[in-house]
Amino acid sequence: MSKVKFDMNNFNQQLIIAGLAGLVEDEGLTMHEAFKVLEEIKKNTFSALMEMSKEVKK
């Protein structure tokens, strides 16, 4: 079972939510568009986060 879960009290998760809200409220994106941006961010940061994860496990 995965230890990863949604936690509204987690500051890092709050930052992601605030970013998505900003895309909708401040930049005028639709919810669908904001999630497309999130997917692009995931694609473009995956490799870097994978490397960071390897370093943390050392």
C-alpha positions as CSV (number, residue, x, y, z in Angstrom):
1,M,0.0,0.0,0.0
2,S,1.3,3.4,-1.0
3,K,2.2,6.0,1.7
4,V,1.3,8.8,-0.7
5,K,-2.0,10.5,0.0
6,F,-3.8,13.8,-0.3
7,D,-3.3,15.9,2.9
8,M,-4.7,19.4,3.0
9,N,-2.4,20.2,5.9
10,N,0.7,19.4,3.9
11,F,2.4,22.7,2.9
12,N,3.9,21.3,-0.3
13,Q,0.5,20.0,-1.5
14,Q,-1.0,23.4,-0.6
15,L,1.5,25.0,-2.9
16,I,0.4,22.8,-5.8
17,I,-3.3,23.6,-5.1
18,A,-2.5,27.3,-4.9
19,G,-0.7,27.2,-8.2
20,L,-3.6,25.5,-9.9
21,A,-6.0,28.0,-8.3
22,G,-3.8,30.8,-9.6
23,L,-3.9,29.5,-13.1
24,V,-7.7,29.5,-13.0
25,E,-8.3,32.7,-11.0
26,D,-5.4,34.9,-12.0
27,E,-4.6,33.7,-15.5
28,G,-8.2,32.9,-16.6
29,L,-7.6,29.2,-17.6
30,T,-10.4,26.8,-17.3
31,M,-10.1,23.9,-14.9
32,H,-9.4,21.6,-17.8
33,E,-6.6,23.9,-19.1
34,A,-5.0,24.1,-15.7
35,F,-4.8,20.4,-15.5
36,K,-3.3,20.2,-19.0
37,V,-0.6,22.6,-17.7
38,L,-0.1,20.4,-14.7
39,E,0.4,17.4,-17.0
40,E,3.0,19.3,-19.0
41,I,4.8,20.3,-15.8
42,K,4.8,16.6,-14.8
43,K,6.3,15.6,-18.1
44,N,8.9,18.3,-18.0
45,T,10.1,17.7,-14.5
46,F,9.8,13.9,-14.2
47,S,13.5,13.3,-15.1
48,A,14.8,15.9,-12.7
49,L,12.6,14.6,-9.9
50,M,13.7,11.0,-10.6
51,E,17.4,12.1,-10.2
52,M,16.5,13.9,-7.0
53,S,14.8,10.8,-5.7
54,K,17.8,8.7,-6.4
55,E,20.0,11.1,-4.5
56,V,17.7,11.1,-1.4
57,K,17.8,7.3,-1.3
58,K,21.6,7.2,-1.2
